[in-house]
Amino acid sequence: MSKIISALKRTIAGAPDGEAPVHFHQGMTDSFPEVCHDGRCDRPQLQVR
Ligand SMILES: [Zn+2]
């Protein structure tokens, strides 16, 4: 089962190792940003300080 999860994570992350890059997008409101785990998405990202 762990092998399947590992393969799935690899596919989602698109990287051989390490965690998937997490970033944020503008959500419904400024206080509620949308979390995105897609490292290849081309939507404008929210700068988190
Ligand atoms: Zn994104």
mmCIF file of the protein (N, C-alpha, C, O) and its ligand, coordinates in Angstrom:
data_MODEL
# 
_entry.id   MODEL 
# 
loop_
_entity.id 
_entity.type 
_entity.pdbx_number_of_molecules 
1 polymer     1 
2 non-polymer 1 
# 
_entity_poly.entity_id                      1 
_entity_poly.type                           'polypeptide(L)' 
_entity_poly.nstd_linkage                   no 
_entity_poly.nstd_monomer                   no 
_entity_poly.pdbx_seq_one_letter_code       MSKIISALKRTIAGAPDGEAPVHFHQGMTDSFPEVCHDGRCDRPQLQVR 
_entity_poly.pdbx_seq_one_letter_code_can   MSKIISALKRTIAGAPDGEAPVHFHQGMTDSFPEVCHDGRCDRPQLQVR 
_entity_poly.pdbx_strand_id                 A 
# 
loop_
_entity_poly_seq.entity_id 
_entity_poly_seq.num 
_entity_poly_seq.mon_id 
_entity_poly_seq.hetero 
1 1  MET n 
1 2  SER n 
1 3  LYS n 
1 4  ILE n 
1 5  ILE n 
1 6  SER n 
1 7  ALA n 
1 8  LEU n 
1 9  LYS n 
1 10 ARG n 
1 11 THR n 
1 12 ILE n 
1 13 ALA n 
1 14 GLY n 
1 15 ALA n 
1 16 PRO n 
1 17 ASP n 
1 18 GLY n 
1 19 GLU n 
1 20 ALA n 
1 21 PRO n 
1 22 VAL n 
1 23 HIS n 
1 24 PHE n 
1 25 HIS n 
1 26 GLN n 
1 27 GLY n 
1 28 MET n 
1 29 THR n 
1 30 ASP n 
1 31 SER n 
1 32 PHE n 
1 33 PRO n 
1 34 GLU n 
1 35 VAL n 
1 36 CYS n 
1 37 HIS n 
1 38 ASP n 
1 39 GLY n 
1 40 ARG n 
1 41 CYS n 
1 42 ASP n 
1 43 ARG n 
1 44 PRO n 
1 45 GLN n 
1 46 LEU n 
1 47 GLN n 
1 48 VAL n 
1 49 ARG n 
# 
loop_
_struct_asym.id 
_struct_asym.entity_id 
A 1 
B 2 
# 
loop_
_chem_comp.id 
_chem_comp.type 
_chem_comp.mon_nstd_flag 
ALA 'L-peptide linking' y 
ARG 'L-peptide linking' y 
ASP 'L-peptide linking' y 
CYS 'L-peptide linking' y 
GLN 'L-peptide linking' y 
GLU 'L-peptide linking' y 
GLY 'peptide linking'   y 
HIS 'L-peptide linking' y 
ILE 'L-peptide linking' y 
LEU 'L-peptide linking' y 
LYS 'L-peptide linking' y 
MET 'L-peptide linking' y 
PHE 'L-peptide linking' y 
PRO 'L-peptide linking' y 
SER 'L-peptide linking' y 
THR 'L-peptide linking' y 
VAL 'L-peptide linking' y 
ZN  non-polymer         . 
# 
_pdbx_entity_nonpoly.entity_id   2 
_pdbx_entity_nonpoly.name        ? 
_pdbx_entity_nonpoly.comp_id     ZN 
# 
_pdbx_nonpoly_scheme.asym_id         B 
_pdbx_nonpoly_scheme.entity_id       2 
_pdbx_nonpoly_scheme.mon_id          ZN 
_pdbx_nonpoly_scheme.ndb_seq_num     1 
_pdbx_nonpoly_scheme.pdb_seq_num     101 
_pdbx_nonpoly_scheme.auth_seq_num    101 
_pdbx_nonpoly_scheme.pdb_mon_id      ZN 
_pdbx_nonpoly_scheme.auth_mon_id     ZN 
_pdbx_nonpoly_scheme.pdb_strand_id   A 
_pdbx_nonpoly_scheme.pdb_ins_code    . 
# 
loop_
_atom_site.group_PDB 
_atom_site.id 
_atom_site.type_symbol 
_atom_site.label_atom_id 
_atom_site.label_alt_id 
_atom_site.label_comp_id 
_atom_site.label_asym_id 
_atom_site.label_entity_id 
_atom_site.label_seq_id 
_atom_site.pdbx_PDB_ins_code 
_atom_site.Cartn_x 
_atom_site.Cartn_y 
_atom_site.Cartn_z 
_atom_site.occupancy 
_atom_site.B_iso_or_equiv 
_atom_site.pdbx_formal_charge 
_atom_site.auth_seq_id 
_atom_site.auth_comp_id 
_atom_site.auth_asym_id 
_atom_site.auth_atom_id 
_atom_site.pdbx_PDB_model_num 
ATOM   1   N  N  . MET A 1 1  ? 0.837   -1.208 0.000   1.00 0.00 ? 1   MET A N  1 
ATOM   2   C  CA . MET A 1 1  ? 0.000   0.000  0.000   1.00 0.00 ? 1   MET A CA 1 
ATOM   3   C  C  . MET A 1 1  ? 0.866   1.250  0.000   1.00 0.00 ? 1   MET A C  1 
ATOM   4   O  O  . MET A 1 1  ? 0.550   2.242  -0.657  1.00 0.00 ? 1   MET A O  1 
ATOM   5   N  N  . SER A 1 2  ? 1.960   1.189  0.744   1.00 0.00 ? 2   SER A N  1 
ATOM   6   C  CA . SER A 1 2  ? 2.831   2.371  0.834   1.00 0.00 ? 2   SER A CA 1 
ATOM   7   C  C  . SER A 1 2  ? 3.457   2.679  -0.524  1.00 0.00 ? 2   SER A C  1 
ATOM   8   O  O  . SER A 1 2  ? 3.720   3.836  -0.851  1.00 0.00 ? 2   SER A O  1 
ATOM   9   N  N  . LYS A 1 3  ? 3.692   1.629  -1.306  1.00 0.00 ? 3   LYS A N  1 
ATOM   10  C  CA . LYS A 1 3  ? 4.280   1.859  -2.634  1.00 0.00 ? 3   LYS A CA 1 
ATOM   11  C  C  . LYS A 1 3  ? 3.320   2.645  -3.520  1.00 0.00 ? 3   LYS A C  1 
ATOM   12  O  O  . LYS A 1 3  ? 3.729   3.520  -4.282  1.00 0.00 ? 3   LYS A O  1 
ATOM   13  N  N  . ILE A 1 4  ? 2.062   2.321  -3.405  1.00 0.00 ? 4   ILE A N  1 
ATOM   14  C  CA . ILE A 1 4  ? 1.057   3.029  -4.205  1.00 0.00 ? 4   ILE A CA 1 
ATOM   15  C  C  . ILE A 1 4  ? 1.010   4.495  -3.800  1.00 0.00 ? 4   ILE A C  1 
ATOM   16  O  O  . ILE A 1 4  ? 0.942   5.384  -4.649  1.00 0.00 ? 4   ILE A O  1 
ATOM   17  N  N  . ILE A 1 5  ? 1.047   4.733  -2.510  1.00 0.00 ? 5   ILE A N  1 
ATOM   18  C  CA . ILE A 1 5  ? 1.001   6.112  -2.015  1.00 0.00 ? 5   ILE A CA 1 
ATOM   19  C  C  . ILE A 1 5  ? 2.233   6.877  -2.489  1.00 0.00 ? 5   ILE A C  1 
ATOM   20  O  O  . ILE A 1 5  ? 2.140   8.034  -2.897  1.00 0.00 ? 5   ILE A O  1 
ATOM   21  N  N  . SER A 1 6  ? 3.380   6.217  -2.430  1.00 0.00 ? 6   SER A N  1 
ATOM   22  C  CA . SER A 1 6  ? 4.610   6.866  -2.876  1.00 0.00 ? 6   SER A CA 1 
ATOM   23  C  C  . SER A 1 6  ? 4.527   7.235  -4.352  1.00 0.00 ? 6   SER A C  1 
ATOM   24  O  O  . SER A 1 6  ? 4.914   8.333  -4.749  1.00 0.00 ? 6   SER A O  1 
ATOM   25  N  N  . ALA A 1 7  ? 4.019   6.310  -5.157  1.00 0.00 ? 7   ALA A N  1 
ATOM   26  C  CA . ALA A 1 7  ? 3.890   6.570  -6.582  1.00 0.00 ? 7   ALA A CA 1 
ATOM   27  C  C  . ALA A 1 7  ? 2.919   7.715  -6.827  1.00 0.00 ? 7   ALA A C  1 
ATOM   28  O  O  . ALA A 1 7  ? 3.126   8.552  -7.705  1.00 0.00 ? 7   ALA A O  1 
ATOM   29  N  N  . LEU A 1 8  ? 1.862   7.734  -6.038  1.00 0.00 ? 8   LEU A N  1 
ATOM   30  C  CA . LEU A 1 8  ? 0.853   8.776  -6.193  1.00 0.00 ? 8   LEU A CA 1 
ATOM   31  C  C  . LEU A 1 8  ? 1.443   10.133 -5.852  1.00 0.00 ? 8   LEU A C  1 
ATOM   32  O  O  . LEU A 1 8  ? 1.222   11.119 -6.554  1.00 0.00 ? 8   LEU A O  1 
ATOM   33  N  N  . LYS A 1 9  ? 2.193   10.166 -4.767  1.00 0.00 ? 9   LYS A N  1 
ATOM   34  C  CA . LYS A 1 9  ? 2.819   11.427 -4.350  1.00 0.00 ? 9   LYS A CA 1 
ATOM   35  C  C  . LYS A 1 9  ? 3.789   11.909 -5.424  1.00 0.00 ? 9   LYS A C  1 
ATOM   36  O  O  . LYS A 1 9  ? 3.854   13.097 -5.739  1.00 0.00 ? 9   LYS A O  1 
ATOM   37  N  N  . ARG A 1 10 ? 4.534   10.966 -5.973  1.00 0.00 ? 10  ARG A N  1 
ATOM   38  C  CA . ARG A 1 10 ? 5.499   11.333 -7.008  1.00 0.00 ? 10  ARG A CA 1 
ATOM   39  C  C  . ARG A 1 10 ? 4.774   11.953 -8.215  1.00 0.00 ? 10  ARG A C  1 
ATOM   40  O  O  . ARG A 1 10 ? 5.230   12.940 -8.791  1.00 0.00 ? 10  ARG A O  1 
ATOM   41  N  N  . THR A 1 11 ? 3.664   11.364 -8.569  1.00 0.00 ? 11  THR A N  1 
ATOM   42  C  CA . THR A 1 11 ? 2.907   11.878 -9.709  1.00 0.00 ? 11  THR A CA 1 
ATOM   43  C  C  . THR A 1 11 ? 2.369   13.268 -9.424  1.00 0.00 ? 11  THR A C  1 
ATOM   44  O  O  . THR A 1 11 ? 2.438   14.160 -10.269 1.00 0.00 ? 11  THR A O  1 
ATOM   45  N  N  . ILE A 1 12 ? 1.840   13.441 -8.241  1.00 0.00 ? 12  ILE A N  1 
ATOM   46  C  CA . ILE A 1 12 ? 1.266   14.741 -7.882  1.00 0.00 ? 12  ILE A CA 1 
ATOM   47  C  C  . ILE A 1 12 ? 2.354   15.803 -7.786  1.00 0.00 ? 12  ILE A C  1 
ATOM   48  O  O  . ILE A 1 12 ? 2.200   16.914 -8.294  1.00 0.00 ? 12  ILE A O  1 
ATOM   49  N  N  . ALA A 1 13 ? 3.446   15.449 -7.134  1.00 0.00 ? 13  ALA A N  1 
ATOM   50  C  CA . ALA A 1 13 ? 4.512   16.421 -6.934  1.00 0.00 ? 13  ALA A CA 1 
ATOM   51  C  C  . ALA A 1 13 ? 5.252   16.702 -8.238  1.00 0.00 ? 13  ALA A C  1 
ATOM   52  O  O  . ALA A 1 13 ? 5.690   17.828 -8.476  1.00 0.00 ? 13  ALA A O  1 
ATOM   53  N  N  . GLY A 1 14 ? 5.390   15.694 -9.073  1.00 0.00 ? 14  GLY A N  1 
ATOM   54  C  CA . GLY A 1 14 ? 6.128   15.876 -10.308 1.00 0.00 ? 14  GLY A CA 1 
ATOM   55  C  C  . GLY A 1 14 ? 7.607   16.006 -10.046 1.00 0.00 ? 14  GLY A C  1 
ATOM   56  O  O  . GLY A 1 14 ? 8.352   16.472 -10.909 1.00 0.00 ? 14  GLY A O  1 
ATOM   57  N  N  . ALA A 1 15 ? 8.041   15.605 -8.886  1.00 0.00 ? 15  ALA A N  1 
ATOM   58  C  CA . ALA A 1 15 ? 9.452   15.692 -8.528  1.00 0.00 ? 15  ALA A CA 1 
ATOM   59  C  C  . ALA A 1 15 ? 9.921   14.329 -8.038  1.00 0.00 ? 15  ALA A C  1 
ATOM   60  O  O  . ALA A 1 15 ? 9.136   13.585 -7.449  1.00 0.00 ? 15  ALA A O  1 
ATOM   61  N  N  . PRO A 1 16 ? 11.190  13.987 -8.271  1.00 0.00 ? 16  PRO A N  1 
ATOM   62  C  CA . PRO A 1 16 ? 11.708  12.687 -7.855  1.00 0.00 ? 16  PRO A CA 1 
ATOM   63  C  C  . PRO A 1 16 ? 11.720  12.522 -6.347  1.00 0.00 ? 16  PRO A C  1 
ATOM   64  O  O  . PRO A 1 16 ? 11.522  11.416 -5.844  1.00 0.00 ? 16  PRO A O  1 
ATOM   65  N  N  . ASP A 1 17 ? 11.945  13.584 -5.635  1.00 0.00 ? 17  ASP A N  1 
ATOM   66  C  CA . ASP A 1 17 ? 11.947  13.473 -4.176  1.00 0.00 ? 17  ASP A CA 1 
ATOM   67  C  C  . ASP A 1 17 ? 11.556  14.803 -3.559  1.00 0.00 ? 17  ASP A C  1 
ATOM   68  O  O  . ASP A 1 17 ? 11.397  15.803 -4.258  1.00 0.00 ? 17  ASP A O  1 
ATOM   69  N  N  . GLY A 1 18 ? 11.407  14.803 -2.273  1.00 0.00 ? 18  GLY A N  1 
ATOM   70  C  CA . GLY A 1 18 ? 11.019  16.038 -1.588  1.00 0.00 ? 18  GLY A CA 1 
ATOM   71  C  C  . GLY A 1 18 ? 9.518   16.226 -1.579  1.00 0.00 ? 18  GLY A C  1 
ATOM   72  O  O  . GLY A 1 18 ? 8.772   15.494 -2.229  1.00 0.00 ? 18  GLY A O  1 
ATOM   73  N  N  . GLU A 1 19 ? 9.106   17.199 -0.846  1.00 0.00 ? 19  GLU A N  1 
ATOM   74  C  CA . GLU A 1 19 ? 7.681   17.449 -0.742  1.00 0.00 ? 19  GLU A CA 1 
ATOM   75  C  C  . GLU A 1 19 ? 7.195   18.307 -1.902  1.00 0.00 ? 19  GLU A C  1 
ATOM   76  O  O  . GLU A 1 19 ? 7.968   19.038 -2.521  1.00 0.00 ? 19  GLU A O  1 
ATOM   77  N  N  . ALA A 1 20 ? 5.936   18.206 -2.176  1.00 0.00 ? 20  ALA A N  1 
ATOM   78  C  CA . ALA A 1 20 ? 5.359   19.015 -3.244  1.00 0.00 ? 20  ALA A CA 1 
ATOM   79  C  C  . ALA A 1 20 ? 5.347   20.476 -2.803  1.00 0.00 ? 20  ALA A C  1 
ATOM   80  O  O  . ALA A 1 20 ? 4.991   20.791 -1.668  1.00 0.00 ? 20  ALA A O  1 
ATOM   81  N  N  . PRO A 1 21 ? 5.739   21.354 -3.708  1.00 0.00 ? 21  PRO A N  1 
ATOM   82  C  CA . PRO A 1 21 ? 5.734   22.774 -3.361  1.00 0.00 ? 21  PRO A CA 1 
ATOM   83  C  C  . PRO A 1 21 ? 4.310   23.255 -3.132  1.00 0.00 ? 21  PRO A C  1 
ATOM   84  O  O  . PRO A 1 21 ? 3.419   23.055 -3.957  1.00 0.00 ? 21  PRO A O  1 
ATOM   85  N  N  . VAL A 1 22 ? 4.132   23.883 -2.008  1.00 0.00 ? 22  VAL A N  1 
ATOM   86  C  CA . VAL A 1 22 ? 2.799   24.390 -1.694  1.00 0.00 ? 22  VAL A CA 1 
ATOM   87  C  C  . VAL A 1 22 ? 2.798   25.904 -1.820  1.00 0.00 ? 22  VAL A C  1 
ATOM   88  O  O  . VAL A 1 22 ? 3.709   26.582 -1.345  1.00 0.00 ? 22  VAL A O  1 
ATOM   89  N  N  . HIS A 1 23 ? 1.784   26.412 -2.452  1.00 0.00 ? 23  HIS A N  1 
ATOM   90  C  CA . HIS A 1 23 ? 1.670   27.867 -2.567  1.00 0.00 ? 23  HIS A CA 1 
ATOM   91  C  C  . HIS A 1 23 ? 0.203   28.254 -2.426  1.00 0.00 ? 23  HIS A C  1 
ATOM   92  O  O  . HIS A 1 23 ? -0.664  27.401 -2.236  1.00 0.00 ? 23  HIS A O  1 
ATOM   93  N  N  . PHE A 1 24 ? -0.053  29.525 -2.519  1.00 0.00 ? 24  PHE A N  1 
ATOM   94  C  CA . PHE A 1 24 ? -1.414  29.990 -2.280  1.00 0.00 ? 24  PHE A CA 1 
ATOM   95  C  C  . PHE A 1 24 ? -1.924  30.818 -3.447  1.00 0.00 ? 24  PHE A C  1 
ATOM   96  O  O  . PHE A 1 24 ? -1.164  31.427 -4.199  1.00 0.00 ? 24  PHE A O  1 
ATOM   97  N  N  . HIS A 1 25 ? -3.227  30.813 -3.560  1.00 0.00 ? 25  HIS A N  1 
ATOM   98  C  CA . HIS A 1 25 ? -3.874  31.653 -4.560  1.00 0.00 ? 25  HIS A CA 1 
ATOM   99  C  C  . HIS A 1 25 ? -4.875  32.551 -3.850  1.00 0.00 ? 25  HIS A C  1 
ATOM   100 O  O  . HIS A 1 25 ? -5.278  32.307 -2.713  1.00 0.00 ? 25  HIS A O  1 
ATOM   101 N  N  . GLN A 1 26 ? -5.260  33.598 -4.567  1.00 0.00 ? 26  GLN A N  1 
ATOM   102 C  CA . GLN A 1 26 ? -6.277  34.473 -4.002  1.00 0.00 ? 26  GLN A CA 1 
ATOM   103 C  C  . GLN A 1 26 ? -7.567  33.681 -3.822  1.00 0.00 ? 26  GLN A C  1 
ATOM   104 O  O  . GLN A 1 26 ? -8.104  33.113 -4.773  1.00 0.00 ? 26  GLN A O  1 
ATOM   105 N  N  . GLY A 1 27 ? -8.048  33.655 -2.593  1.00 0.00 ? 27  GLY A N  1 
ATOM   106 C  CA . GLY A 1 27 ? -9.270  32.902 -2.322  1.00 0.00 ? 27  GLY A CA 1 
ATOM   107 C  C  . GLY A 1 27 ? -10.493 33.782 -2.406  1.00 0.00 ? 27  GLY A C  1 
ATOM   108 O  O  . GLY A 1 27 ? -10.484 34.842 -3.031  1.00 0.00 ? 27  GLY A O  1 
ATOM   109 N  N  . MET A 1 28 ? -11.543 33.319 -1.763  1.00 0.00 ? 28  MET A N  1 
ATOM   110 C  CA . MET A 1 28 ? -12.781 34.086 -1.777  1.00 0.00 ? 28  MET A CA 1 
ATOM   111 C  C  . MET A 1 28 ? -12.579 35.425 -1.090  1.00 0.00 ? 28  MET A C  1 
ATOM   112 O  O  . MET A 1 28 ? -13.119 36.444 -1.524  1.00 0.00 ? 28  MET A O  1 
ATOM   113 N  N  . THR A 1 29 ? -11.808 35.419 -0.026  1.00 0.00 ? 29  THR A N  1 
ATOM   114 C  CA . THR A 1 29 ? -11.516 36.651 0.701   1.00 0.00 ? 29  THR A CA 1 
ATOM   115 C  C  . THR A 1 29 ? -10.031 36.713 0.995   1.00 0.00 ? 29  THR A C  1 
ATOM   116 O  O  . THR A 1 29 ? -9.329  35.709 0.873   1.00 0.00 ? 29  THR A O  1 
ATOM   117 N  N  . ASP A 1 30 ? -9.545  37.886 1.384   1.00 0.00 ? 30  ASP A N  1 
ATOM   118 C  CA . ASP A 1 30 ? -8.123  38.035 1.671   1.00 0.00 ? 30  ASP A CA 1 
ATOM   119 C  C  . ASP A 1 30 ? -7.695  37.188 2.862   1.00 0.00 ? 30  ASP A C  1 
ATOM   120 O  O  . ASP A 1 30 ? -6.545  36.754 2.943   1.00 0.00 ? 30  ASP A O  1 
ATOM   121 N  N  . SER A 1 31 ? -8.617  36.958 3.776   1.00 0.00 ? 31  SER A N  1 
ATOM   122 C  CA . SER A 1 31 ? -8.273  36.218 4.992   1.00 0.00 ? 31  SER A CA 1 
ATOM   123 C  C  . SER A 1 31 ? -8.383  34.710 4.788   1.00 0.00 ? 31  SER A C  1 
ATOM   124 O  O  . SER A 1 31 ? -8.106  33.930 5.699   1.00 0.00 ? 31  SER A O  1 
ATOM   125 N  N  . PHE A 1 32 ? -8.787  34.311 3.591   1.00 0.00 ? 32  PHE A N  1 
ATOM   126 C  CA . PHE A 1 32 ? -8.945  32.884 3.341   1.00 0.00 ? 32  PHE A CA 1 
ATOM   127 C  C  . PHE A 1 32 ? -8.332  32.510 2.006   1.00 0.00 ? 32  PHE A C  1 
ATOM   128 O  O  . PHE A 1 32 ? -9.048  32.270 1.034   1.00 0.00 ? 32  PHE A O  1 
ATOM   129 N  N  . PRO A 1 33 ? -6.995  32.459 1.955   1.00 0.00 ? 33  PRO A N  1 
ATOM   130 C  CA . PRO A 1 33 ? -6.327  32.087 0.703   1.00 0.00 ? 33  PRO A CA 1 
ATOM   131 C  C  . PRO A 1 33 ? -6.562  30.637 0.349   1.00 0.00 ? 33  PRO A C  1 
ATOM   132 O  O  . PRO A 1 33 ? -6.826  29.806 1.219   1.00 0.00 ? 33  PRO A O  1 
ATOM   133 N  N  . GLU A 1 34 ? -6.466  30.342 -0.913  1.00 0.00 ? 34  GLU A N  1 
ATOM   134 C  CA . GLU A 1 34 ? -6.654  28.967 -1.378  1.00 0.00 ? 34  GLU A CA 1 
ATOM   135 C  C  . GLU A 1 34 ? -5.305  28.271 -1.435  1.00 0.00 ? 34  GLU A C  1 
ATOM   136 O  O  . GLU A 1 34 ? -4.371  28.765 -2.066  1.00 0.00 ? 34  GLU A O  1 
ATOM   137 N  N  . VAL A 1 35 ? -5.204  27.133 -0.781  1.00 0.00 ? 35  VAL A N  1 
ATOM   138 C  CA . VAL A 1 35 ? -3.962  26.375 -0.782  1.00 0.00 ? 35  VAL A CA 1 
ATOM   139 C  C  . VAL A 1 35 ? -3.902  25.518 -2.026  1.00 0.00 ? 35  VAL A C  1 
ATOM   140 O  O  . VAL A 1 35 ? -4.867  24.843 -2.383  1.00 0.00 ? 35  VAL A O  1 
ATOM   141 N  N  . CYS A 1 36 ? -2.743  25.554 -2.688  1.00 0.00 ? 36  CYS A N  1 
ATOM   142 C  CA . CYS A 1 36 ? -2.589  24.788 -3.923  1.00 0.00 ? 36  CYS A CA 1 
ATOM   143 C  C  . CYS A 1 36 ? -1.332  23.935 -3.840  1.00 0.00 ? 36  CYS A C  1 
ATOM   144 O  O  . CYS A 1 36 ? -0.268  24.423 -3.458  1.00 0.00 ? 36  CYS A O  1 
ATOM   145 N  N  . HIS A 1 37 ? -1.452  22.689 -4.190  1.00 0.00 ? 37  HIS A N  1 
ATOM   146 C  CA . HIS A 1 37 ? -0.310  21.773 -4.141  1.00 0.00 ? 37  HIS A CA 1 
ATOM   147 C  C  . HIS A 1 37 ? 0.222   21.465 -5.536  1.00 0.00 ? 37  HIS A C  1 
ATOM   148 O  O  . HIS A 1 37 ? 1.130   20.650 -5.699  1.00 0.00 ? 37  HIS A O  1 
ATOM   149 N  N  . ASP A 1 38 ? -0.339  22.108 -6.515  1.00 0.00 ? 38  ASP A N  1 
ATOM   150 C  CA . ASP A 1 38 ? 0.081   21.848 -7.892  1.00 0.00 ? 38  ASP A CA 1 
ATOM   151 C  C  . ASP A 1 38 ? 1.264   22.739 -8.250  1.00 0.00 ? 38  ASP A C  1 
ATOM   152 O  O  . ASP A 1 38 ? 1.102   23.936 -8.488  1.00 0.00 ? 38  ASP A O  1 
ATOM   153 N  N  . GLY A 1 39 ? 2.440   22.154 -8.286  1.00 0.00 ? 39  GLY A N  1 
ATOM   154 C  CA . GLY A 1 39 ? 3.644   22.941 -8.563  1.00 0.00 ? 39  GLY A CA 1 
ATOM   155 C  C  . GLY A 1 39 ? 3.739   23.422 -9.994  1.00 0.00 ? 39  GLY A C  1 
ATOM   156 O  O  . GLY A 1 39 ? 4.562   24.281 -10.310 1.00 0.00 ? 39  GLY A O  1 
ATOM   157 N  N  . ARG A 1 40 ? 2.912   22.884 -10.851 1.00 0.00 ? 40  ARG A N  1 
ATOM   158 C  CA . ARG A 1 40 ? 2.989   23.272 -12.269 1.00 0.00 ? 40  ARG A CA 1 
ATOM   159 C  C  . ARG A 1 40 ? 1.845   24.180 -12.689 1.00 0.00 ? 40  ARG A C  1 
ATOM   160 O  O  . ARG A 1 40 ? 1.745   24.540 -13.862 1.00 0.00 ? 40  ARG A O  1 
ATOM   161 N  N  . CYS A 1 41 ? 0.989   24.555 -11.760 1.00 0.00 ? 41  CYS A N  1 
ATOM   162 C  CA . CYS A 1 41 ? -0.134  25.394 -12.145 1.00 0.00 ? 41  CYS A CA 1 
ATOM   163 C  C  . CYS A 1 41 ? 0.393   26.775 -12.538 1.00 0.00 ? 41  CYS A C  1 
ATOM   164 O  O  . CYS A 1 41 ? 1.395   27.246 -11.999 1.00 0.00 ? 41  CYS A O  1 
ATOM   165 N  N  . ASP A 1 42 ? -0.284  27.406 -13.470 1.00 0.00 ? 42  ASP A N  1 
ATOM   166 C  CA . ASP A 1 42 ? 0.195   28.696 -13.987 1.00 0.00 ? 42  ASP A CA 1 
ATOM   167 C  C  . ASP A 1 42 ? -0.704  29.843 -13.569 1.00 0.00 ? 42  ASP A C  1 
ATOM   168 O  O  . ASP A 1 42 ? -0.680  30.920 -14.164 1.00 0.00 ? 42  ASP A O  1 
ATOM   169 N  N  . ARG A 1 43 ? -1.495  29.599 -12.542 1.00 0.00 ? 43  ARG A N  1 
ATOM   170 C  CA . ARG A 1 43 ? -2.344  30.677 -12.054 1.00 0.00 ? 43  ARG A CA 1 
ATOM   171 C  C  . ARG A 1 43 ? -1.499  31.629 -11.216 1.00 0.00 ? 43  ARG A C  1 
ATOM   172 O  O  . ARG A 1 43 ? -0.503  31.210 -10.626 1.00 0.00 ? 43  ARG A O  1 
ATOM   173 N  N  . PRO A 1 44 ? -1.880  32.898 -11.155 1.00 0.00 ? 44  PRO A N  1 
ATOM   174 C  CA . PRO A 1 44 ? -1.129  33.853 -10.343 1.00 0.00 ? 44  PRO A CA 1 
ATOM   175 C  C  . PRO A 1 44 ? -1.112  33.428 -8.887  1.00 0.00 ? 44  PRO A C  1 
ATOM   176 O  O  . PRO A 1 44 ? -2.146  33.121 -8.294  1.00 0.00 ? 44  PRO A O  1 
ATOM   177 N  N  . GLN A 1 45 ? 0.087   33.418 -8.328  1.00 0.00 ? 45  GLN A N  1 
ATOM   178 C  CA . GLN A 1 45 ? 0.217   32.967 -6.944  1.00 0.00 ? 45  GLN A CA 1 
ATOM   179 C  C  . GLN A 1 45 ? 0.187   34.132 -5.985  1.00 0.00 ? 45  GLN A C  1 
ATOM   180 O  O  . GLN A 1 45 ? 0.572   35.256 -6.307  1.00 0.00 ? 45  GLN A O  1 
ATOM   181 N  N  . LEU A 1 46 ? -0.290  33.816 -4.787  1.00 0.00 ? 46  LEU A N  1 
ATOM   182 C  CA . LEU A 1 46 ? -0.378  34.832 -3.749  1.00 0.00 ? 46  LEU A CA 1 
ATOM   183 C  C  . LEU A 1 46 ? 0.933   34.865 -2.969  1.00 0.00 ? 46  LEU A C  1 
ATOM   184 O  O  . LEU A 1 46 ? 1.441   33.824 -2.552  1.00 0.00 ? 46  LEU A O  1 
ATOM   185 N  N  . GLN A 1 47 ? 1.464   36.039 -2.780  1.00 0.00 ? 47  GLN A N  1 
ATOM   186 C  CA . GLN A 1 47 ? 2.705   36.172 -2.027  1.00 0.00 ? 47  GLN A CA 1 
ATOM   187 C  C  . GLN A 1 47 ? 2.390   36.105 -0.542  1.00 0.00 ? 47  GLN A C  1 
ATOM   188 O  O  . GLN A 1 47 ? 1.629   36.917 -0.014  1.00 0.00 ? 47  GLN A O  1 
ATOM   189 N  N  . VAL A 1 48 ? 2.985   35.129 0.118   1.00 0.00 ? 48  VAL A N  1 
ATOM   190 C  CA . VAL A 1 48 ? 2.744   34.964 1.552   1.00 0.00 ? 48  VAL A CA 1 
ATOM   191 C  C  . VAL A 1 48 ? 3.947   35.486 2.327   1.00 0.00 ? 48  VAL A C  1 
ATOM   192 O  O  . VAL A 1 48 ? 5.082   35.070 2.092   1.00 0.00 ? 48  VAL A O  1 
ATOM   193 N  N  . ARG A 1 49 ? 3.686   36.391 3.242   1.00 0.00 ? 49  ARG A N  1 
ATOM   194 C  CA . ARG A 1 49 ? 4.779   36.964 4.016   1.00 0.00 ? 49  ARG A CA 1 
ATOM   195 C  C  . ARG A 1 49 ? 4.698   36.530 5.456   1.00 0.00 ? 49  ARG A C  1 
ATOM   196 O  O  . ARG A 1 49 ? 5.540   36.916 6.266   1.00 0.00 ? 49  ARG A O  1 
HETATM 197 ZN ZN . ZN  B 2 .  ? -1.442  26.770 -7.703  1.00 0.00 2 101 ZN  A ZN 1 
# 
